[in-house]
Amino acid sequence: MIVNELRVEDICDFVGGSQPEKSEFIYEAKPGYIRLIQTRDYKTDAFLTYIPENSTRKFCDEHDVMIGRYGPPIFQICRGLKGAYNVALMKAKPKKGIDREFLYYFLKQDSVLQYVEKLSPRTGGQTGVDLVSLNKYPVRIPKDIEDQRRLVASLVAIDKKIELNNRINAELEAMAKTLYDYWFVQFEFPDDNGKPYKTSGGKMVYNSTLKREIPEGWCDASLVDIATFTNGIACQKYYPTGDEPTYKVIKIREFSSGFDDSSESVHQGVPEKVVVYDGDILFSWSATLEVQLWTGGTGALNQHIFKVTSDSYPKTFYYFEVLKYLEYFKMVAELRKTTMGHITKDHLVASRVSLPPKELIQAMDAKLSPILSKIISNNQQNSELSKLRDR
């Protein structure tokens, strides 16, 4: 295999995005409009934005290699979305004789990231990619494109397995939520004869607090009645001073993307209540406003994230109730045309949920726990595969 000694500028061109006028933004799909892709969109669909298709010439598809130009975190290598891309992103276009997959995995190397982080300047309060320096970075690359493809084949296979696990998890999550809603939102849990309760004539009674009918024998409660919401801590006073054992800190970035080499660490003297393990429920109450089953490994929880636990109810119950509340919170904000803001303890105290009898909650838990366990297992496998890929 013949290997060429080149530089980044020899294997790709970087094409920056454009920034349409904000007055052109709309937030629902419409003929003649195209999705505007921003760096955050590779992590969440919470901020869908569309612009007139004729307002830009900068487009990307699901296979293009896209790079976040500014940070933190700087130099995020992304792909998977189709649309127009803004100025915070640039496209890495492979030159003739360069395999796009090879380019993608080359740019994702930690050594390239560290080089970019070291040499990139701060721009307008943000760290920006220094393209002059990046273009001079050395590349050892097989001359034959087929050799390039063979070299990255195992990495492509790993990513396909990760993608498959993600699809399976999305289906499992949807299946679990559908079953939960069928029992505890539509009230079609099995009655004594094994038939759907409400449609089979099960007795419903009006609850004045919830302002709706719920099954006889149910009551109402707040989220703080069914679960404990433990906020993270400011970790500065727990920074390690020597070689003592440490935990990595789960901030908003780690909540969304997991740990990396730039994640902060604290010594293991942090209060146990803020130590997070795989399978714990985390609730980001500011910024992203998300709930997730954590599978990133043991860590210490920073501020702006709740760890949700309960001594009285199974995880499957409070997990889906918090998810349901978050959907409601976002819907109200959208109807009022306000920003979503932060979710506070006062919001949680004021929340109201319909509370089934415990034996029914346990019956639902028996169905949902294996599903959540499979989701956790798949995510853990993805974490190990990612480490293997990125070594």
Stockholm file with secondary structure:
# STOCKHOLM 1.0

chainA/1-391         MIVNELRVEDICDFVGGSQPEKSEFIYEAKPGYIRLIQTRDYKTDAFLTYIPENSTRKFCDEHDVMIGRYGPPIFQICRGLKGAYNVALMKAKPKKGIDREFLYYFLKQDSVLQYVEKLSPRTGGQTGVDLVSLNKYPVRIPKDIEDQRRLVASLVAIDKKIELNNRINAELEAMAKTLYDYWFVQFEFPDDNGKPYKTSGGKMVYNSTLKREIPEGWCDASLVDIATFTNGIACQKYYPTGDEPTYKVIKIREFSSGFDDSSESVHQGVPEKVVVYDGDILFSWSATLEVQLWTGGTGALNQHIFKVTSDSYPKTFYYFEVLKYLEYFKMVAELRKTTMGHITKDHLVASRVSLPPKELIQAMDAKLSPILSKIISNNQQNSELSKLRDR
#=GR chainA/1-391 SS CCEEEEEHHHHEEEEECCCCCGGGCBSSCCTTEEEEECGGGGTCSTTCCEEEGGGCCCEECTTSEEEECEESSCCCEECCCCEEECTTEEEEEECTTCCHHHHHHHHTCHHHHHHHHHHCCEETTEEECCHHHHHTCEEEEESSHHHHHHHHHHHHHHHHHHHHHHHHHHHHHHHHHHHHHHHHTSCCCBCTTSSBTTTTTCCEEEETTTTEEEETTCEEECHHHHCEEEECBCCGGGCCCSSCCEEEEECHHHHHHCCCTTCCEEETTSCGGGEECTTCEEEECSTTCEEEECCSCSEEEBTTEEEEECSSSCHHHHHHHHHHHHHHHHHHHHHTTCCCCCCCHHHHHHCCEEECCHHHHHHHHHHHHHHHHHHHHHHHHHHHHHHHHHC
#=GC SS_cons         CCEEEEEHHHHEEEEECCCCCGGGCBSSCCTTEEEEECGGGGTCSTTCCEEEGGGCCCEECTTSEEEECEESSCCCEECCCCEEECTTEEEEEECTTCCHHHHHHHHTCHHHHHHHHHHCCEETTEEECCHHHHHTCEEEEESSHHHHHHHHHHHHHHHHHHHHHHHHHHHHHHHHHHHHHHHHTSCCCBCTTSSBTTTTTCCEEEETTTTEEEETTCEEECHHHHCEEEECBCCGGGCCCSSCCEEEEECHHHHHHCCCTTCCEEETTSCGGGEECTTCEEEECSTTCEEEECCSCSEEEBTTEEEEECSSSCHHHHHHHHHHHHHHHHHHHHHTTCCCCCCCHHHHHHCCEEECCHHHHHHHHHHHHHHHHHHHHHHHHHHHHHHHHHC
//
